């Protein structure tokens, strides 16, 4: 079993429960770690035998373009998308941050962390 990670993926998107968030948008950062078996890729040097980072990024970007209210829901949808394309993934750790959320004061970011399959039990 090995780990594939993408860290610090940044997007400007329009997620949030408040109307101004849907108009102004915000900066989001995503860290992702996938546990998968890539022994074949190690031995054969074949991209088809592992997680394609470009394909994974595009999958996440497409999901980030669809407005939702909650980070929890967005994280869940991203995990569902990953599992649909890469059903061989055994575990996922996702951290999703919204920078400078509209909370009435100075906050660097709000964040959720979701673990698959633990949080789905």
ABEGO torsion letter per residue (X at the ends): XBBBBBBGBBBBBABEABAAAAAAEBBBBBBBBBBBBAAAAAAAGBAAABBBAAAAAAAAAAAAABBBABAAAAAAAAAAAAAAABAABABBBBBBBBBGBBAGBBBABBBBBBBOAAAAX
